[in-house]
Amino acid sequence: MDLVPLTTVHDIGLASIVRGVLEQADIETVIAGTTENVFPVDEVIPIQILVREGDLDRAREVLASYETEPEEDEEE
């Protein structure tokens, strides 16, 4: 499985959200660059979201459509 970087974030919570959105679309992801340290650190650690090379274009489309979906309050 050839993995390629899709995006880089600096927050493990955001990385988890991105992963969840992609997995809902049946796109497997790997999160790289995290630490298991439960204590806050003073440095910013880049976290890469990796996907299969064959899923890269679809993953970009899924994230783009997720970012442009209206909020529930905006639909009314």
Secondary structure, DSSP 8 states (H G I E B T S, - for coil): --EEEEEEES-HHHHHHHHHHHHHTT--EEEES-----S--SS---EEEEEEGGGHHHHHHHHHHHHHS--GGGG-
